[in-house]
Amino acid sequence: MALLEVSDLRKYFVVEKGIVRKNRNYVKAVDGVSFTLDKNQTLGIVGESGCGKTTLGKTVLRLLEPDSGVITLNVNGRSINVLDADEEEMRLVRKKMQMVFQDPQSSLNPRMPVKSIIGEPLKILKIAEDPEEREGIVLNLLTDVGLGKEHMERYPHEFSSGQRQRIGIARALAVGPDLIILDEPTSSVDVSVQAQVLNLLKRLQETWNMAYLFISHDLGVVYHMSDRIAVMYLGKIVEVADADRIFDNPLHPYTRALLSALPFPDPEFRGKKKRILLEGTVPDPINPPPGCRFHTRCFERKANRPCKREEPGMREVEKKHLVACHNY
């Protein structure tokens, strides 16, 4: 049984034009997304900026309330429908699902010292209400992420971006989650620090036996971290497969275009690689095109295909390799 099951999840944002409130349109940020995530595994969510990756992560955790769909968390022999969970069940959900945000500077309270930032979840979720016990747990967590006792009384502005991200990771670990949603965890740190953060996350996953939902626009980073990869375009998942299969045999034209943009240090390989340049721009998410949302930029669309009329369903073309494309 999968740890997390998401089915037909949708999150729309209301856009009001002019003074008259009835003239409403919707940004379809997440529009019918489905996937599963197994225990101790990493699912990478990749796509260009604005495709709905961050909204998807926040909606799964119910930091944003979804408009429809089903989110099921299977923990301790129980299946919890996250969307219909009561207060007691949501307390368990908060213990089992946590998030590390993209910008650690804005996600950490600048008026709280590190020991309070990391210790707050322990207090709120009634895991360690005794101050001394809580401080001991915080110290162990700081040690796990490569910081020390001398950092406990400091404030977020006294740390580098990489250290702040480590604090954010320690805060997420505090409640002992089974799943952590990582929203672009290395985008705000220097390139020289990225490898350290990624290696830290790998080590923590093995030590704590957690699953990751890893959100990023960087295919190289996603490949390094993920067991399976889901490619998003304009609010929808267009391809899902094991990481090696995505890189060795990408099926969707959009996936192939993304992979063609990856830099490779081997000049011999680079000479053989064909760069795919997509025409046009990403369509307006308020008024996406009918049929396949990628057809306006697709270099493989054909006149005899229903790309402009019918939305392609997700098909299993190879074992555990699903793609939403009329070419298959």
C-alpha positions in Angstrom: 0.0 0.0 0.0 1.3 3.4 -1.0 2.1 6.0 1.7 0.3 8.8 -0.2 -2.4 8.5 -2.8 -3.6 11.6 -4.7 -6.5 11.3 -7.2 -7.9 14.0 -9.5 -6.7 16.9 -7.3 -7.8 20.3 -8.4 -6.9 23.8 -7.1 -8.2 26.9 -8.8 -7.6 30.5 -7.9 -10.3 33.2 -8.5 -9.2 36.1 -10.7 -11.5 39.1 -10.6 -11.5 41.5 -13.6 -12.8 45.0 -13.1 -15.3 46.2 -10.5 -18.1 43.7 -11.3 -17.5 40.6 -9.1 -19.5 38.3 -11.4 -16.8 38.6 -14.1 -14.7 35.9 -12.6 -12.1 33.7 -14.2 -10.0 31.0 -12.6 -6.3 30.2 -12.8 -6.3 26.4 -13.0 -3.0 25.9 -11.1 -3.6 22.2 -10.4 -6.1 20.6 -12.7 -6.8 16.9 -12.2 -3.5 15.6 -10.9 -3.1 12.0 -9.7 -0.1 10.1 -8.4 1.1 7.7 -5.6 4.1 7.8 -3.4 5.5 4.7 -1.7 7.2 4.6 1.7 10.8 5.5 1.8 10.7 6.6 -1.8 11.2 9.9 -3.6 8.9 11.2 -6.2 10.3 14.2 -8.1 7.8 16.8 -9.5 9.5 18.7 -12.3 8.4 21.4 -14.8 9.0 25.0 -15.7 8.0 27.9 -13.5 4.3 28.5 -13.2 3.2 24.9 -14.0 1.7 24.4 -10.5 4.4 22.4 -8.7 4.4 24.5 -5.5 0.6 24.8 -5.4 0.5 21.0 -5.7 2.8 20.5 -2.7 0.9 23.0 -0.5 -2.5 21.6 -1.5 -1.4 18.0 -0.6 -0.5 19.3 2.8 -3.7 21.4 3.0 -1.8 24.6 3.5 -4.1 25.5 0.5 -7.6 24.1 0.5 -8.2 22.0 -2.7 -11.4 22.5 -4.7 -11.8 18.8 -5.4 -10.1 15.4 -5.4 -9.0 12.8 -3.0 -5.8 12.8 -0.8 -5.2 9.6 1.2 -2.5 9.2 3.7 -1.8 5.6 4.9 -0.1 5.6 8.3 0.0 3.3 11.3 -2.4 0.9 9.6 -4.9 3.7 9.0 -6.1 5.3 5.8 -6.9 9.0 6.4 -8.8 11.0 3.8 -6.9 14.3 4.3 -9.6 16.4 2.8 -12.3 15.2 5.2 -10.1 14.7 8.2 -11.4 16.0 11.5 -9.2 17.9 14.1 -7.8 14.8 15.7 -6.9 13.2 12.3 -5.4 16.4 11.1 -3.1 16.5 14.1 -1.9 13.0 13.1 -1.5 14.2 9.4 0.6 17.2 10.6 2.9 14.8 12.5 3.3 12.5 9.5 3.5 15.2 6.7 5.8 18.2 6.8 7.2 20.7 4.4 10.5 22.4 3.7 9.9 25.7 1.9 11.7 27.3 -1.0 12.8 30.4 0.8 14.1 29.7 4.3 14.5 33.4 5.1 10.8 34.1 4.7 9.6 30.8 6.2 11.6 31.2 9.5 10.2 33.6 12.1 12.9 36.4 12.4 11.9 37.2 16.0 12.4 33.6 17.3 15.7 32.0 18.2 16.5 28.7 16.5 15.6 26.6 19.6 12.1 28.1 19.6 11.7 27.7 15.8 12.5 24.0 15.9 10.8 23.4 19.2 7.5 25.0 18.3 6.1 22.0 16.5 7.0 19.8 19.4 5.0 22.1 21.7 2.0 22.6 19.4 1.6 18.9 18.6 2.2 18.0 22.3 5.2 15.8 21.5 7.5 17.4 24.1 5.8 19.9 26.4 8.6 19.9 29.0 11.1 22.7 28.1 14.2 20.6 29.1 13.0 17.6 27.1 12.2 19.9 24.1 15.6 21.5 24.2 17.3 18.1 24.2 15.4 17.1 21.1 16.2 20.3 19.4 19.9 19.9 20.1 19.8 16.3 18.6 18.0 17.7 15.5 20.6 20.4 15.0 23.3 17.8 15.3 21.6 15.7 12.6 21.6 18.6 10.1 25.2 19.6 10.8 24.7 22.5 13.3 25.5 22.6 17.0 24.6 23.8 20.4 26.1 27.2 19.8 23.4 27.9 17.2 20.4 27.4 19.5 20.2 31.0 20.7 20.9 32.7 17.4 18.3 34.2 15.1 17.7 33.4 11.4 19.4 36.6 10.1 22.7 35.4 11.7 22.9 32.4 9.4 23.8 31.9 5.8 21.1 30.7 3.3 22.4 27.2 3.5 22.3 27.1 7.3 18.8 28.5 7.3 17.7 25.7 5.0 19.2 23.2 7.4 17.2 24.8 10.2 14.0 24.5 8.1 14.9 20.8 7.5 15.4 20.3 11.3 12.0 21.9 12.0 10.4 19.5 9.5 12.1 16.5 11.2 11.1 17.5 14.7 7.7 15.7 14.6 9.1 12.5 13.1 7.3 12.6 9.7 6.8 9.8 7.3 6.7 12.3 4.4 8.4 15.6 3.7 7.4 17.8 0.8 10.5 19.6 -0.4 9.7 22.7 -2.4 12.8 23.8 -4.4 15.0 23.2 -1.4 18.3 24.2 -3.1 17.0 27.1 -5.3 17.9 29.8 -2.6 21.4 28.5 -1.8 24.7 29.0 -3.6 25.7 26.4 -6.1 28.6 25.4 -3.9 26.2 24.6 -1.1 23.6 22.7 -3.2 25.4 19.4 -3.1 25.8 19.6 0.7 22.1 20.1 1.1 21.2 17.3 -1.3 23.6 14.9 0.3 22.2 15.9 3.7 18.7 15.1 2.5 19.8 11.7 1.1 21.5 10.8 4.4 18.5 11.9 6.5 16.1 9.9 4.3 18.1 6.7 5.0 18.4 7.4 8.7 14.8 8.5 9.3 13.1 6.2 6.7 11.1 8.9 5.1 9.5 9.5 1.8 10.1 12.8 -0.2 7.9 14.7 -2.6 10.7 16.6 -4.3 9.7 19.7 -6.2 12.1 21.4 -8.6 12.6 22.9 -12.0 16.1 21.4 -12.3 15.9 17.9 -14.0 19.5 17.1 -13.0 18.8 17.6 -9.3 15.5 15.7 -9.6 17.2 12.8 -11.3 19.9 12.7 -8.5 17.3 12.6 -5.8 14.3 10.7 -7.2 13.2 7.1 -7.6 10.3 8.2 -9.9 9.7 11.4 -11.7 6.4 13.2 -12.7 6.6 15.9 -15.3 4.1 18.7 -15.0 2.9 21.2 -17.7 0.3 23.9 -17.1 -1.4 22.3 -14.1 -1.3 18.7 -15.3 1.0 15.7 -15.1 2.0 14.6 -18.6 4.4 11.8 -17.9 5.4 9.6 -14.9 8.0 6.9 -14.8 11.1 5.7 -13.0 13.9 8.2 -13.0 16.2 6.1 -15.3 13.4 5.4 -17.7 12.5 9.1 -18.0 16.1 10.0 -18.9 16.7 6.9 -21.1 13.4 6.9 -23.0 11.3 10.0 -22.5 8.0 9.6 -24.3 6.2 13.0 -24.1 7.4 15.7 -26.4 7.6 18.2 -23.5 9.7 15.8 -21.5 12.1 15.4 -24.4 12.3 19.2 -24.8 13.2 19.6 -21.1 15.9 16.9 -21.3 17.4 18.5 -24.4 18.1 21.7 -22.4 20.2 19.9 -19.8 23.9 20.8 -20.0 26.3 17.9 -20.4 30.0 18.2 -19.7 31.0 15.5 -22.3 31.7 17.4 -25.6 31.3 14.1 -27.6 27.9 13.5 -26.1 26.9 17.1 -26.4 27.7 17.0 -30.2 25.2 14.1 -30.7 22.4 15.7 -28.6 19.7 17.5 -30.5 18.5 20.7 -28.9 14.7 21.0 -29.1 13.5 24.7 -29.2 9.8 25.0 -28.3 7.9 27.6 -30.3 5.7 30.2 -28.7 5.1 30.7 -25.0 3.3 28.9 -22.2 -0.5 29.4 -22.7 -2.5 31.5 -20.3 -3.5 29.3 -17.3 -6.8 31.3 -17.0 -7.8 30.2 -20.5 -5.8 27.1 -21.4 -6.1 25.7 -24.9 -8.7 22.9 -25.6 -7.5 19.4 -26.1 -3.9 18.7 -25.1 -2.5 21.7 -23.4 0.9 21.3 -25.0 -0.4 21.1 -28.6 0.2 24.9 -29.2 4.0 24.3 -28.8 4.3 20.6 -29.7 6.8 19.7 -32.4 5.1 16.3 -33.0 1.5 17.3 -33.4 -0.1 15.8 -36.5 -3.2 16.8 -38.5 -4.8 13.4 -38.1 -4.5 13.4 -34.3 -7.2 14.9 -32.0 -4.6 17.0 -30.1 -6.6 20.2 -30.6 -10.0 18.7 -29.7 -9.5 16.0 -27.0 -7.6 16.0 -23.8 -5.3 12.9 -23.7 -5.8 10.5 -20.9 -2.9 9.0 -18.9 -1.8 5.7 -20.6 0.6 3.0 -19.4 2.8 2.6 -22.5 5.5 0.6 -20.7 5.5 -1.0 -17.3 5.0 1.8 -14.7 5.7 4.3 -17.5 2.6 6.5 -18.0 2.2 9.3 -20.5 -0.7 11.6 -21.6 -0.2 12.0 -25.3 -2.3 11.1 -28.4 0.8 9.8 -30.1 0.5 6.7 -27.9 
